[in-house]
Amino acid sequence: MPAAEWYGSLPTLYMSASVILTDEDDRLLLVKQNYRDHWAFPGGMADEGEPPHETAVREVAEELGLDVRLGDLLVMGWLPADGERPRPIVTFMWDGGVVDDPARIRLQEEELDDARFYPWEDAAELLPALTAPRIPAAREARKRGRTIYLSAGA
């Protein structure tokens, strides 16, 4: 089988990247997108050919007007196809450090209604069930200094 045909026969997936940002009181920053009924991590879907670390930096700049330097890769995950999303998704979550001056945050009003810092435990209650496990995983990864892999949100 020719290489192009073989590659064309392989399964495809989606890719997203997000960033964990905290304030000086170690509260977690979440964003409220105007096209969803739940809160989310700053981040989003990769553009065609875009590496995940560049996706994370671009999305935070677009959504919040912040120029972040990515630290460690905290969480990598895989979620199966679900409902309207016909393919699996691979997720990457980096440590973006501390936002020392929250007044610098500038919301992308076309997509976001709000951005707020929450205690880690409270933030988990605001996220969808498949996303919420990334919070304790990211906290543990920060503590241990190693990436944690999550499969299907478990």
C-alpha positions, 0 to 999 in steps of 0.5 A: 500500500502506498504511504499516502494511502496507508496514512489516509487509512489511519484514525484521526483525532482532535487536539486541545491545549490548556494552561493552569494559571493561579493567583498569589493565593494559589487559586485556579483561573477559569474562564466562562465561554459565552457559547457553553454553559460551564466554565473551562480552563484557559485554552482551546483547540489546535489549528491545523499543523499547530503544535500543542504548546503553541496552541496553549500560548496562543489561546491564553493570549487571545482569550486573556491578553496574557503572554505566558511562559509555559512550565511543565506539562502537567496533564496529558489526556485522552477522551473518546468520541462523544455525542457531537464530537465524532473523534477522540480528543487528546488534551495537553495541560501546561503549568502557566505559573502565577498571574501576579497582576490579575488587572492585566487580564483582558477578556476576549469578549467575542468568546468569553463572558468572565474569568475568575480565580477559584479555590482548586476544590471549588473549581472542580465543581464548575467543570464538566465531569470529563474535565474536572479530573484534570484539576486534582491531576494538575495539582498532583503533577505540580507537587510531584514534578511529573506529568500525569496521564488521564484516560477517558477522564478517569 
